[in-house]
Amino acid sequence: MSSVTDRRGVLSAQRRRDRLVRGRPRLLFLTPAVVLVGLLALLPFALTVGRSFLDDAVVDPSFAGLSSYARLVTDPVIVRLMTLAEIPQLCSPKFPSLGRSVA
């Protein structure tokens, strides 16, 4: 089928419609994969973020807001553990100059 164009070289409406119909099966095959990735990756992420704003109660948790994050930043044990976790990263071969200054 040859494309029907006017003097300016613009494709006719029938040709544009044919192009859209030809691309439709690709979208139909891609849709289940996109939905599956959304359910298996994004849903647990969203539920985890939502759960992070609740308190630690297993049964009937209540809204705690940002208090869990404030406790995380101000707890001296956790702050010390985060500091200790950074030292091996700074001593790695990626950052040789930083490793010498820390060690």
HUDABEL-V254118 format. One record per residue. N is the residue number from 1. RES is the residue in one letter. PSI is psi in whole degrees, 0 to 359 (999 if undefined). OMEGA is omega as a letter, one per 40 degrees, with the letter a starting at -180 (NA if undefined). BURIAL is I if it has 16 or more other ideal C-beta (glycine too) atoms within 10 Angstrom, else O. Layout:
BEGIN
n->N res->RES psi->PSI omega->OMEGA burial->BURIAL
n->N res->RES psi->PSI omega->OMEGA burial->BURIAL
END
This chain:
BEGIN
n->1 res->M psi->124 omega->i burial->O
n->2 res->S psi->149 omega->a burial->O
n->3 res->S psi->140 omega->i burial->O
n->4 res->V psi->120 omega->a burial->O
n->5 res->T psi->157 omega->i burial->O
n->6 res->D psi->192 omega->a burial->O
n->7 res->R psi->329 omega->a burial->O
n->8 res->R psi->355 omega->i burial->O
n->9 res->G psi->17 omega->a burial->O
n->10 res->V psi->133 omega->a burial->O
n->11 res->L psi->147 omega->i burial->O
n->12 res->S psi->166 omega->a burial->O
n->13 res->A psi->323 omega->i burial->O
n->14 res->Q psi->318 omega->a burial->O
n->15 res->R psi->318 omega->i burial->O
n->16 res->R psi->319 omega->i burial->O
n->17 res->R psi->319 omega->i burial->O
n->18 res->D psi->321 omega->i burial->O
n->19 res->R psi->319 omega->i burial->O
n->20 res->L psi->320 omega->a burial->O
n->21 res->V psi->324 omega->i burial->O
n->22 res->R psi->328 omega->a burial->O
n->23 res->G psi->349 omega->a burial->O
n->24 res->R psi->319 omega->i burial->O
n->25 res->P psi->326 omega->i burial->O
n->26 res->R psi->317 omega->i burial->O
n->27 res->L psi->323 omega->i burial->O
n->28 res->L psi->324 omega->i burial->O
n->29 res->F psi->331 omega->a burial->O
n->30 res->L psi->332 omega->a burial->O
n->31 res->T psi->312 omega->i burial->O
n->32 res->P psi->324 omega->i burial->O
n->33 res->A psi->318 omega->i burial->O
n->34 res->V psi->319 omega->i burial->O
n->35 res->V psi->318 omega->a burial->O
n->36 res->L psi->316 omega->i burial->O
n->37 res->V psi->320 omega->i burial->O
n->38 res->G psi->319 omega->a burial->O
n->39 res->L psi->319 omega->a burial->O
n->40 res->L psi->340 omega->a burial->O
n->41 res->A psi->310 omega->a burial->O
n->42 res->L psi->325 omega->a burial->O
n->43 res->L psi->311 omega->i burial->O
n->44 res->P psi->324 omega->i burial->O
n->45 res->F psi->313 omega->i burial->O
n->46 res->A psi->320 omega->i burial->O
n->47 res->L psi->323 omega->i burial->O
n->48 res->T psi->317 omega->i burial->O
n->49 res->V psi->317 omega->i burial->O
n->50 res->G psi->320 omega->i burial->O
n->51 res->R psi->333 omega->a burial->O
n->52 res->S psi->343 omega->i burial->O
n->53 res->F psi->5 omega->i burial->O
n->54 res->L psi->162 omega->i burial->O
n->55 res->D psi->182 omega->a burial->O
n->56 res->D psi->0 omega->a burial->O
n->57 res->A psi->132 omega->i burial->O
n->58 res->V psi->316 omega->i burial->O
n->59 res->V psi->126 omega->i burial->O
n->60 res->D psi->64 omega->i burial->O
n->61 res->P psi->147 omega->i burial->O
n->62 res->S psi->164 omega->a burial->O
n->63 res->F psi->127 omega->a burial->O
n->64 res->A psi->347 omega->i burial->I
n->65 res->G psi->223 omega->a burial->O
n->66 res->L psi->9 omega->a burial->O
n->67 res->S psi->327 omega->i burial->O
n->68 res->S psi->320 omega->i burial->O
n->69 res->Y psi->323 omega->i burial->O
n->70 res->A psi->319 omega->i burial->O
n->71 res->R psi->324 omega->i burial->O
n->72 res->L psi->319 omega->a burial->O
n->73 res->V psi->330 omega->a burial->O
n->74 res->T psi->349 omega->i burial->O
n->75 res->D psi->120 omega->a burial->O
n->76 res->P psi->328 omega->i burial->O
n->77 res->V psi->315 omega->a burial->O
n->78 res->I psi->321 omega->i burial->O
n->79 res->V psi->319 omega->i burial->O
n->80 res->R psi->319 omega->i burial->O
n->81 res->L psi->321 omega->i burial->O
n->82 res->M psi->323 omega->i burial->O
n->83 res->T psi->316 omega->i burial->O
n->84 res->L psi->329 omega->i burial->O
n->85 res->A psi->335 omega->a burial->O
n->86 res->E psi->331 omega->a burial->O
n->87 res->I psi->313 omega->i burial->O
n->88 res->P psi->329 omega->i burial->O
n->89 res->Q psi->323 omega->a burial->O
n->90 res->L psi->333 omega->a burial->O
n->91 res->C psi->3 omega->a burial->I
n->92 res->S psi->162 omega->i burial->O
n->93 res->P psi->343 omega->i burial->O
n->94 res->K psi->324 omega->a burial->O
n->95 res->F psi->70 omega->a burial->O
n->96 res->P psi->324 omega->a burial->O
n->97 res->S psi->323 omega->i burial->O
n->98 res->L psi->325 omega->a burial->O
n->99 res->G psi->322 omega->i burial->I
n->100 res->R psi->327 omega->a burial->O
n->101 res->S psi->332 omega->a burial->O
n->102 res->V psi->318 omega->a burial->O
n->103 res->A psi->999 omega->NA burial->O
END
